[in-house]
Amino acid sequence: MNSFHTMQPRTYRYRIIQSSWGVVVDLTASLEEDHEAFTPFPTVRFVSDHVSPMLRKYIELGIDLFMQRYPPSKKILGGKYFIVHDVDFRLPDFQKEGIACATAGWLSEECDLKVNPIRLQFDKTIKRYVLDIRCDI
C-alpha cells in the first residue's frame, strides 16, 4: 500500500450502465499535505468557489463511507486535503449518489485497492440506482 501518491490531479471515471439506465461521473481530485493540523479524515477543499451544498454533501459522504469500509485508509488519508478540481457528469446519466461512488473509487485507487467499497445497484421497483455499501474489499 502506498503511503501517498503524487499531488497532481487525476481523474477517476465512475460508470455503471445497465441497459438504458446509467450513472456516469468523472471526478478530478488530488491530495495535499495539511501541515497545520492532523485530522484522521481528509479535509475537503474545492478549486471553485461556487460549490453546491449537494456536491459537498456527496463528496463528504463518499469519503465517510470509504473510510468506514476501509479503516487502514486513515493512515494514508489523514492529515491531507482532498482537493476537488472538477466533477463532470451528463445530466441524462446523473444521480447524486454517483458522486459518492466516484469519490470512493478515487480513494480506492489512492489506497491501491482493486475494489471500490461502495457501489450502486439498480432497483427496478423505484427505477433508480441506490447505494450499496455491503460489498467486500
N, C-alpha and C positions, 0 to 999 in steps of 0.2 A: 504494500500500500504506500502510495506517495505521501510525503509529508506536506507538500504544497506544490501545485503546478505553477505555470507562468502567470504573470499578471495581465497578459494580453487577452483582450476579449475574444471569446469563441462562441459559436452558435450551436445550440442543441435543437434538433428538429424533432418535435413530437408529432407523430402521425398515427392515427387509428382510423381505419376506414373499413366499414362493413357494408357492403352493397352500396346503396346511395347515401348512407349516413356516415358522417365522419367528423373528426376533430383534428385540426391542423394548427399548430402553434410553433413558431420559431422564436427561441429565446437567446439573445446575445447578452452575455454577462462576463464578469471577471471577479477575481478575488484579490484583495489587497490587505496587507497587514494593518491592523489597528494598533498603533504604538501608544495610544493614550490609555486604553483600559482593556483588560482581558475579560471577555464575556464567554460563557460556554456556547453561545449561539452566534452566528454571524449577524452583523448589523446590516440591514438593508439600506442601500442608497440608490438613487436613480440619477442618471445623467441629465434627464429632462426635469425641468421644474414643474411641468404640467403632468401630474400623475393622478389618475383617478383613484378614489378610495377602493374601488373594486379590484383594480390591478394590484395595488399594495396588499390588500387582504389575501388575494390568491397566491401571490409570490410568498408571503409570510406563511400561509397555510402549507404550501409545498415544502418549505424549509422545515417547518414544525413536524409535518408527517414524515419527512425523510429522516430527521434526526431521532424521532421516536422509534422508527423501524430499524435504524442502524446506529445504535449508541456510540460505537467507536468513532463516528464522524466528528464528535466533539473535539477530539484531539487534532483533527485536521482543519476543521472549520471555525472552531472557537477563536476569538480574538481577531477575526477577519471582517472586512467589509465585503458584502455581496453586492456588487455594483451592477445594476441592470442598465445596459446600454440601449437595448431595443427589444420590444415584443411585437412580433408580426403575426397576423392571422388573417385568414379570409373569412369575411362575415358569414357566408353560407356554411362554412365548416368550423364555426366557433361555438364553444361552450366555455364559460369562465373556469370550470373545473380543469380544463386543458392547461391553463396557466400553472396550476399547482403541479400537474403531472410533468409539464415541461421543466419546471423548476427542480423537481425531484430527479428528473432524468439528467439535467445538467450537473447536479450534485453527485449523482451516481457515477458519472464519468470522472468527476474530480476525485472521487474516492476509489477509482479503479474497480468499481463494481460492474458486473456484467448484466445485472438485472435492475430495472427501475423498481423500487419498492412500492410505488403506488401506480395505479393504472385506472383506466376507465373501462367499464363493462356496459354493454348496451342493454337497456331494459325495454323490452318490446311493449310492455303494458303502458308505459308513460312516453315511449318513443323518444328517448334521450339517453345519453350516457350518464352513468353515475360513478362516483369514486369507489374504488375497490382497494382497500389497504390490507387485504388478507394475504397477498402473495408473499412468498418467502424470498429472502435474499440469498 
